[in-house]
Amino acid sequence: MNTLVQPAHTASVGVDFVTPDGMIVPRALAEAALHARTAVMVGGLLVGVWPQS
């Protein structure tokens, strides 16, 4: 029996990231936080600490 295999898709396809409380974090700021290890991705949501502007 043949089954259709579909490729995996990423959970987040937008330009910006979203936090669990609904805050939209610009991609550059989110990537900087991920690289600095002050943020992590949890279930497709960005969780971390960002400097107050």
N, CA, C and O atoms as a Tripos MOL2 file, in Angstrom:
@<TRIPOS>MOLECULE
protein
  212   211    53     0     0
PROTEIN
NO_CHARGES

@<TRIPOS>ATOM
      1 N           0.8460   -1.1760    0.0000 N.3       1 MET1
      2 CA          0.0000    0.0000    0.0000 C.3       1 MET1
      3 C           0.8970    1.2460    0.0000 C.2       1 MET1
      4 O           1.7860    1.3730    0.8420 O.2       1 MET1
      5 N           0.6680    2.1380   -0.9200 N.am      2 ASN2
      6 CA          1.4430    3.3670   -1.0000 C.3       2 ASN2
      7 C           0.8240    4.4340   -0.1080 C.2       2 ASN2
      8 O          -0.3960    4.5890   -0.0540 O.2       2 ASN2
      9 N           1.6840    5.1670    0.5890 N.am      3 THR3
     10 CA          1.2070    6.2700    1.4150 C.3       3 THR3
     11 C           1.8920    7.5460    0.9580 C.2       3 THR3
     12 O           3.0390    7.5310    0.5110 O.2       3 THR3
     13 N           1.1800    8.6320    1.0770 N.am      4 LEU4
     14 CA          1.7180    9.9260    0.6880 C.3       4 LEU4
     15 C           2.5640   10.4840    1.8260 C.2       4 LEU4
     16 O           2.0800   10.6280    2.9490 O.2       4 LEU4
     17 N           3.8130   10.7930    1.5420 N.am      5 VAL5
     18 CA          4.7120   11.3720    2.5440 C.3       5 VAL5
     19 C           4.8950   12.8430    2.2150 C.2       5 VAL5
     20 O           5.3060   13.2010    1.1120 O.2       5 VAL5
     21 N           4.5820   13.6960    3.1940 N.am      6 GLN6
     22 CA          4.7360   15.1330    2.9940 C.3       6 GLN6
     23 C           5.9200   15.6350    3.8030 C.2       6 GLN6
     24 O           6.1730   15.1400    4.9010 O.2       6 GLN6
     25 N           6.6480   16.6110    3.2740 N.am      7 PRO7
     26 CA          7.8050   17.1410    4.0040 C.3       7 PRO7
     27 C           7.3530   17.8920    5.2550 C.2       7 PRO7
     28 O           6.2450   18.4230    5.3160 O.2       7 PRO7
     29 N           8.2300   17.9210    6.2390 N.am      8 ALA8
     30 CA          7.9380   18.6490    7.4750 C.3       8 ALA8
     31 C           7.9550   20.1510    7.1970 C.2       8 ALA8
     32 O           8.7210   20.6260    6.3590 O.2       8 ALA8
     33 N           7.1170   20.8790    7.8960 N.am      9 HIS9
     34 CA          7.0510   22.3310    7.7590 C.3       9 HIS9
     35 C           7.4720   22.9740    9.0650 C.2       9 HIS9
     36 O           7.2790   22.3970   10.1350 O.2       9 HIS9
     37 N           8.0460   24.1680    8.9840 N.am     10 THR10
     38 CA          8.4230   24.8780   10.1930 C.3      10 THR10
     39 C           7.1790   25.4270   10.8660 C.2      10 THR10
     40 O           6.1810   25.7150   10.2060 O.2      10 THR10
     41 N           7.2430   25.5730   12.1890 N.am     11 ALA11
     42 CA          6.0990   26.0700   12.9470 C.3      11 ALA11
     43 C           5.9020   27.5640   12.7360 C.2      11 ALA11
     44 O           4.7770   28.0600   12.7950 O.2      11 ALA11
     45 N           6.9810   28.2730   12.4920 N.am     12 SER12
     46 CA          6.8970   29.7250   12.3410 C.3      12 SER12
     47 C           7.3750   30.1090   10.9520 C.2      12 SER12
     48 O           8.5330   29.8810   10.6050 O.2      12 SER12
     49 N           6.4850   30.6910   10.1540 N.am     13 VAL13
     50 CA          6.8560   31.0550    8.7940 C.3      13 VAL13
     51 C           6.8070   32.5660    8.5780 C.2      13 VAL13
     52 O           7.1170   33.0410    7.4850 O.2      13 VAL13
     53 N           6.4240   33.3220    9.5980 N.am     14 GLY14
     54 CA          6.3240   34.7710    9.4630 C.3      14 GLY14
     55 C           7.6700   35.4460    9.5550 C.2      14 GLY14
     56 O           8.6840   34.8010    9.8210 O.2      14 GLY14
     57 N           7.6770   36.7340    9.3370 N.am     15 VAL15
     58 CA          8.9080   37.5120    9.3990 C.3      15 VAL15
     59 C           9.3020   37.7680   10.8430 C.2      15 VAL15
     60 O          10.4870   37.7340   11.1740 O.2      15 VAL15
     61 N           8.3240   38.0260   11.7130 N.am     16 ASP16
     62 CA          8.5880   38.3050   13.1160 C.3      16 ASP16
     63 C           8.2540   37.0870   13.9660 C.2      16 ASP16
     64 O           7.6910   36.1100   13.4720 O.2      16 ASP16
     65 N           8.6020   37.1530   15.2380 N.am     17 PHE17
     66 CA          8.3280   36.0750   16.1740 C.3      17 PHE17
     67 C           7.2460   36.5210   17.1520 C.2      17 PHE17
     68 O           7.0620   37.7160   17.3800 O.2      17 PHE17
     69 N           6.5330   35.5550   17.7280 N.am     18 VAL18
     70 CA          5.4730   35.8460   18.6870 C.3      18 VAL18
     71 C           5.8160   35.1670   20.0080 C.2      18 VAL18
     72 O           6.2760   34.0250   20.0260 O.2      18 VAL18
     73 N           5.5870   35.8810   21.1230 N.am     19 THR19
     74 CA          5.8120   35.3300   22.4490 C.3      19 THR19
     75 C           4.5100   34.7130   22.9630 C.2      19 THR19
     76 O           3.4490   34.9670   22.3940 O.2      19 THR19
     77 N           4.5720   33.9100   24.0260 N.am     20 PRO20
     78 CA          3.3440   33.3110   24.5710 C.3      20 PRO20
     79 C           2.3000   34.3420   25.0040 C.2      20 PRO20
     80 O           1.1060   34.0440   24.9860 O.2      20 PRO20
     81 N           2.7250   35.5510   25.3930 N.am     21 ASP21
     82 CA          1.7590   36.5780   25.8020 C.3      21 ASP21
     83 C           1.2830   37.4280   24.6330 C.2      21 ASP21
     84 O           0.5750   38.4150   24.8320 O.2      21 ASP21
     85 N           1.6650   37.0530   23.4100 N.am     22 GLY22
     86 CA          1.1750   37.7340   22.2190 C.3      22 GLY22
     87 C           2.0280   38.8880   21.7340 C.2      22 GLY22
     88 O           1.6660   39.5460   20.7580 O.2      22 GLY22
     89 N           3.1480   39.1530   22.3820 N.am     23 MET23
     90 CA          4.0390   40.2280   21.9510 C.3      23 MET23
     91 C           4.7240   39.8350   20.6440 C.2      23 MET23
     92 O           5.1880   38.7040   20.5000 O.2      23 MET23
     93 N           4.7870   40.7580   19.7020 N.am     24 ILE24
     94 CA          5.4730   40.5110   18.4340 C.3      24 ILE24
     95 C           6.8850   41.0690   18.5510 C.2      24 ILE24
     96 O           7.0730   42.2530   18.8300 O.2      24 ILE24
     97 N           7.8700   40.2100   18.3350 N.am     25 VAL25
     98 CA          9.2790   40.5820   18.4370 C.3      25 VAL25
     99 C           9.8590   40.6250   17.0310 C.2      25 VAL25
    100 O           9.7750   39.6370   16.3020 O.2      25 VAL25
    101 N          10.4510   41.7610   16.6340 N.am     26 PRO26
    102 CA         11.0640   41.8400   15.3060 C.3      26 PRO26
    103 C          12.1180   40.7470   15.1160 C.2      26 PRO26
    104 O          12.8360   40.3890   16.0500 O.2      26 PRO26
    105 N          12.1960   40.2330   13.9050 N.am     27 ARG27
    106 CA         13.0930   39.1100   13.6060 C.3      27 ARG27
    107 C          14.5480   39.3760   14.0250 C.2      27 ARG27
    108 O          15.1780   38.4960   14.6110 O.2      27 ARG27
    109 N          15.0820   40.5390   13.7460 N.am     28 ALA28
    110 CA         16.4850   40.8380   14.0830 C.3      28 ALA28
    111 C          16.7050   40.7630   15.5870 C.2      28 ALA28
    112 O          17.7090   40.2160   16.0430 O.2      28 ALA28
    113 N          15.7730   41.3090   16.3590 N.am     29 LEU29
    114 CA         15.8970   41.2850   17.8230 C.3      29 LEU29
    115 C          15.7620   39.8570   18.3430 C.2      29 LEU29
    116 O          16.4920   39.4510   19.2470 O.2      29 LEU29
    117 N          14.8350   39.0990   17.7760 N.am     30 ALA30
    118 CA         14.6410   37.7090   18.1970 C.3      30 ALA30
    119 C          15.8700   36.8610   17.8680 C.2      30 ALA30
    120 O          16.3110   36.0650   18.6980 O.2      30 ALA30
    121 N          16.4180   37.0220   16.6810 N.am     31 GLU31
    122 CA         17.6050   36.2500   16.3080 C.3      31 GLU31
    123 C          18.7940   36.6080   17.1760 C.2      31 GLU31
    124 O          19.5770   35.7290   17.5380 O.2      31 GLU31
    125 N          18.9480   37.8870   17.5210 N.am     32 ALA32
    126 CA         20.0370   38.3060   18.4090 C.3      32 ALA32
    127 C          19.8700   37.6640   19.7850 C.2      32 ALA32
    128 O          20.8480   37.2140   20.3810 O.2      32 ALA32
    129 N          18.6450   37.6200   20.2870 N.am     33 ALA33
    130 CA         18.3830   36.9960   21.5890 C.3      33 ALA33
    131 C          18.6390   35.4890   21.5360 C.2      33 ALA33
    132 O          19.1710   34.9170   22.4880 O.2      33 ALA33
    133 N          18.2690   34.8550   20.4440 N.am     34 LEU34
    134 CA         18.5290   33.4220   20.3010 C.3      34 LEU34
    135 C          20.0280   33.1360   20.2670 C.2      34 LEU34
    136 O          20.4990   32.1940   20.9050 O.2      34 LEU34
    137 N          20.7730   33.9460   19.5270 N.am     35 HIS35
    138 CA         22.2290   33.7500   19.4380 C.3      35 HIS35
    139 C          22.9150   34.0560   20.7680 C.2      35 HIS35
    140 O          23.9110   33.4190   21.1120 O.2      35 HIS35
    141 N          22.3890   35.0300   21.5190 N.am     36 ALA36
    142 CA         22.9620   35.3840   22.8220 C.3      36 ALA36
    143 C          22.4840   34.4360   23.9280 C.2      36 ALA36
    144 O          22.9210   34.5360   25.0750 O.2      36 ALA36
    145 N          21.5900   33.5240   23.5690 N.am     37 ARG37
    146 CA         21.0290   32.5510   24.5060 C.3      37 ARG37
    147 C          20.2390   33.2080   25.6370 C.2      37 ARG37
    148 O          20.2400   32.7210   26.7670 O.2      37 ARG37
    149 N          19.5660   34.3150   25.3270 N.am     38 THR38
    150 CA         18.6440   34.9280   26.2800 C.3      38 THR38
    151 C          17.2030   34.6240   25.8810 C.2      38 THR38
    152 O          16.2630   35.1270   26.4950 O.2      38 THR38
    153 N          17.0370   33.7990   24.8470 N.am     39 ALA39
    154 CA         15.7080   33.3860   24.3940 C.3      39 ALA39
    155 C          15.8020   31.9780   23.8180 C.2      39 ALA39
    156 O          16.8650   31.5370   23.3800 O.2      39 ALA39
    157 N          14.6610   31.2810   23.8290 N.am     40 VAL40
    158 CA         14.5610   29.9460   23.2420 C.3      40 VAL40
    159 C          13.2250   29.8360   22.5230 C.2      40 VAL40
    160 O          12.2960   30.5990   22.7890 O.2      40 VAL40
    161 N          13.1430   28.8860   21.6190 N.am     41 MET41
    162 CA         11.8820   28.5940   20.9470 C.3      41 MET41
    163 C          11.2240   27.4360   21.6960 C.2      41 MET41
    164 O          11.8530   26.4050   21.9360 O.2      41 MET41
    165 N           9.9480   27.6130   22.0640 N.am     42 VAL42
    166 CA          9.1900   26.5770   22.7660 C.3      42 VAL42
    167 C           7.8710   26.3990   22.0230 C.2      42 VAL42
    168 O           7.0120   27.2800   22.0480 O.2      42 VAL42
    169 N           7.7210   25.2810   21.3780 N.am     43 GLY43
    170 CA          6.4800   25.0060   20.6690 C.3      43 GLY43
    171 C           6.1320   26.0520   19.6220 C.2      43 GLY43
    172 O           4.9560   26.3630   19.4330 O.2      43 GLY43
    173 N           7.1170   26.5950   18.9460 N.am     44 GLY44
    174 CA          6.8700   27.6030   17.9230 C.3      44 GLY44
    175 C           6.7370   29.0190   18.4560 C.2      44 GLY44
    176 O           6.5210   29.9520   17.6830 O.2      44 GLY44
    177 N           6.8620   29.1940   19.7680 N.am     45 LEU45
    178 CA          6.7920   30.5290   20.3740 C.3      45 LEU45
    179 C           8.1650   30.9120   20.9000 C.2      45 LEU45
    180 O           8.9460   30.0550   21.3140 O.2      45 LEU45
    181 N           8.4490   32.2000   20.8800 N.am     46 LEU46
    182 CA          9.7250   32.7190   21.3660 C.3      46 LEU46
    183 C           9.5780   33.0950   22.8320 C.2      46 LEU46
    184 O           8.6950   33.8740   23.1880 O.2      46 LEU46
    185 N          10.4370   32.5470   23.6840 N.am     47 VAL47
    186 CA         10.4040   32.8440   25.1140 C.3      47 VAL47
    187 C          11.7730   33.3590   25.5020 C.2      47 VAL47
    188 O          12.7770   32.6910   25.2550 O.2      47 VAL47
    189 N          11.8340   34.5580   26.1150 N.am     48 GLY48
    190 CA         13.1100   35.1020   26.4960 C.3      48 GLY48
    191 C          13.0240   36.4740   27.1210 C.2      48 GLY48
    192 O          11.9610   36.9330   27.5400 O.2      48 GLY48
    193 N          14.1830   37.1180   27.1720 N.am     49 VAL49
    194 CA         14.3140   38.4440   27.7690 C.3      49 VAL49
    195 C          14.8540   39.3870   26.7080 C.2      49 VAL49
    196 O          15.8310   39.0750   26.0280 O.2      49 VAL49
    197 N          14.2090   40.5550   26.5660 N.am     50 TRP50
    198 CA         14.6250   41.5660   25.5990 C.3      50 TRP50
    199 C          14.8290   42.8840   26.3230 C.2      50 TRP50
    200 O          14.1160   43.1880   27.2800 O.2      50 TRP50
    201 N          15.8020   43.6690   25.8700 N.am     51 PRO51
    202 CA         16.0100   44.9730   26.5080 C.3      51 PRO51
    203 C          14.8020   45.8800   26.2890 C.2      51 PRO51
    204 O          14.2020   45.8740   25.2140 O.2      51 PRO51
    205 N          14.4510   46.6520   27.3030 N.am     52 GLN52
    206 CA         13.3400   47.5920   27.2010 C.3      52 GLN52
    207 C          13.7880   48.7790   26.3610 C.2      52 GLN52
    208 O          14.8880   49.2940   26.5590 O.2      52 GLN52
    209 N          12.9530   49.2200   25.4260 N.am     53 SER53
    210 CA         13.3360   50.3560   24.5820 C.3      53 SER53
    211 C          12.5110   51.5740   24.9330 C.2      53 SER53
    212 O          12.6860   52.6330   24.3300 O.2      53 SER53
@<TRIPOS>BOND
     1     1     2 1
     2     2     3 1
     3     3     4 2
     4     3     5 am
     5     5     6 1
     6     6     7 1
     7     7     8 2
     8     7     9 am
     9     9    10 1
    10    10    11 1
    11    11    12 2
    12    11    13 am
    13    13    14 1
    14    14    15 1
    15    15    16 2
    16    15    17 am
    17    17    18 1
    18    18    19 1
    19    19    20 2
    20    19    21 am
    21    21    22 1
    22    22    23 1
    23    23    24 2
    24    23    25 am
    25    25    26 1
    26    26    27 1
    27    27    28 2
    28    27    29 am
    29    29    30 1
    30    30    31 1
    31    31    32 2
    32    31    33 am
    33    33    34 1
    34    34    35 1
    35    35    36 2
    36    35    37 am
    37    37    38 1
    38    38    39 1
    39    39    40 2
    40    39    41 am
    41    41    42 1
    42    42    43 1
    43    43    44 2
    44    43    45 am
    45    45    46 1
    46    46    47 1
    47    47    48 2
    48    47    49 am
    49    49    50 1
    50    50    51 1
    51    51    52 2
    52    51    53 am
    53    53    54 1
    54    54    55 1
    55    55    56 2
    56    55    57 am
    57    57    58 1
    58    58    59 1
    59    59    60 2
    60    59    61 am
    61    61    62 1
    62    62    63 1
    63    63    64 2
    64    63    65 am
    65    65    66 1
    66    66    67 1
    67    67    68 2
    68    67    69 am
    69    69    70 1
    70    70    71 1
    71    71    72 2
    72    71    73 am
    73    73    74 1
    74    74    75 1
    75    75    76 2
    76    75    77 am
    77    77    78 1
    78    78    79 1
    79    79    80 2
    80    79    81 am
    81    81    82 1
    82    82    83 1
    83    83    84 2
    84    83    85 am
    85    85    86 1
    86    86    87 1
    87    87    88 2
    88    87    89 am
    89    89    90 1
    90    90    91 1
    91    91    92 2
    92    91    93 am
    93    93    94 1
    94    94    95 1
    95    95    96 2
    96    95    97 am
    97    97    98 1
    98    98    99 1
    99    99   100 2
   100    99   101 am
   101   101   102 1
   102   102   103 1
   103   103   104 2
   104   103   105 am
   105   105   106 1
   106   106   107 1
   107   107   108 2
   108   107   109 am
   109   109   110 1
   110   110   111 1
   111   111   112 2
   112   111   113 am
   113   113   114 1
   114   114   115 1
   115   115   116 2
   116   115   117 am
   117   117   118 1
   118   118   119 1
   119   119   120 2
   120   119   121 am
   121   121   122 1
   122   122   123 1
   123   123   124 2
   124   123   125 am
   125   125   126 1
   126   126   127 1
   127   127   128 2
   128   127   129 am
   129   129   130 1
   130   130   131 1
   131   131   132 2
   132   131   133 am
   133   133   134 1
   134   134   135 1
   135   135   136 2
   136   135   137 am
   137   137   138 1
   138   138   139 1
   139   139   140 2
   140   139   141 am
   141   141   142 1
   142   142   143 1
   143   143   144 2
   144   143   145 am
   145   145   146 1
   146   146   147 1
   147   147   148 2
   148   147   149 am
   149   149   150 1
   150   150   151 1
   151   151   152 2
   152   151   153 am
   153   153   154 1
   154   154   155 1
   155   155   156 2
   156   155   157 am
   157   157   158 1
   158   158   159 1
   159   159   160 2
   160   159   161 am
   161   161   162 1
   162   162   163 1
   163   163   164 2
   164   163   165 am
   165   165   166 1
   166   166   167 1
   167   167   168 2
   168   167   169 am
   169   169   170 1
   170   170   171 1
   171   171   172 2
   172   171   173 am
   173   173   174 1
   174   174   175 1
   175   175   176 2
   176   175   177 am
   177   177   178 1
   178   178   179 1
   179   179   180 2
   180   179   181 am
   181   181   182 1
   182   182   183 1
   183   183   184 2
   184   183   185 am
   185   185   186 1
   186   186   187 1
   187   187   188 2
   188   187   189 am
   189   189   190 1
   190   190   191 1
   191   191   192 2
   192   191   193 am
   193   193   194 1
   194   194   195 1
   195   195   196 2
   196   195   197 am
   197   197   198 1
   198   198   199 1
   199   199   200 2
   200   199   201 am
   201   201   202 1
   202   202   203 1
   203   203   204 2
   204   203   205 am
   205   205   206 1
   206   206   207 1
   207   207   208 2
   208   207   209 am
   209   209   210 1
   210   210   211 1
   211   211   212 2
@<TRIPOS>SUBSTRUCTURE
     1 MET1         2 RESIDUE 1 A MET
     2 ASN2         6 RESIDUE 1 A ASN
     3 THR3        10 RESIDUE 1 A THR
     4 LEU4        14 RESIDUE 1 A LEU
     5 VAL5        18 RESIDUE 1 A VAL
     6 GLN6        22 RESIDUE 1 A GLN
     7 PRO7        26 RESIDUE 1 A PRO
     8 ALA8        30 RESIDUE 1 A ALA
     9 HIS9        34 RESIDUE 1 A HIS
    10 THR10       38 RESIDUE 1 A THR
    11 ALA11       42 RESIDUE 1 A ALA
    12 SER12       46 RESIDUE 1 A SER
    13 VAL13       50 RESIDUE 1 A VAL
    14 GLY14       54 RESIDUE 1 A GLY
    15 VAL15       58 RESIDUE 1 A VAL
    16 ASP16       62 RESIDUE 1 A ASP
    17 PHE17       66 RESIDUE 1 A PHE
    18 VAL18       70 RESIDUE 1 A VAL
    19 THR19       74 RESIDUE 1 A THR
    20 PRO20       78 RESIDUE 1 A PRO
    21 ASP21       82 RESIDUE 1 A ASP
    22 GLY22       86 RESIDUE 1 A GLY
    23 MET23       90 RESIDUE 1 A MET
    24 ILE24       94 RESIDUE 1 A ILE
    25 VAL25       98 RESIDUE 1 A VAL
    26 PRO26      102 RESIDUE 1 A PRO
    27 ARG27      106 RESIDUE 1 A ARG
    28 ALA28      110 RESIDUE 1 A ALA
    29 LEU29      114 RESIDUE 1 A LEU
    30 ALA30      118 RESIDUE 1 A ALA
    31 GLU31      122 RESIDUE 1 A GLU
    32 ALA32      126 RESIDUE 1 A ALA
    33 ALA33      130 RESIDUE 1 A ALA
    34 LEU34      134 RESIDUE 1 A LEU
    35 HIS35      138 RESIDUE 1 A HIS
    36 ALA36      142 RESIDUE 1 A ALA
    37 ARG37      146 RESIDUE 1 A ARG
    38 THR38      150 RESIDUE 1 A THR
    39 ALA39      154 RESIDUE 1 A ALA
    40 VAL40      158 RESIDUE 1 A VAL
    41 MET41      162 RESIDUE 1 A MET
    42 VAL42      166 RESIDUE 1 A VAL
    43 GLY43      170 RESIDUE 1 A GLY
    44 GLY44      174 RESIDUE 1 A GLY
    45 LEU45      178 RESIDUE 1 A LEU
    46 LEU46      182 RESIDUE 1 A LEU
    47 VAL47      186 RESIDUE 1 A VAL
    48 GLY48      190 RESIDUE 1 A GLY
    49 VAL49      194 RESIDUE 1 A VAL
    50 TRP50      198 RESIDUE 1 A TRP
    51 PRO51      202 RESIDUE 1 A PRO
    52 GLN52      206 RESIDUE 1 A GLN
    53 SER53      210 RESIDUE 1 A SER
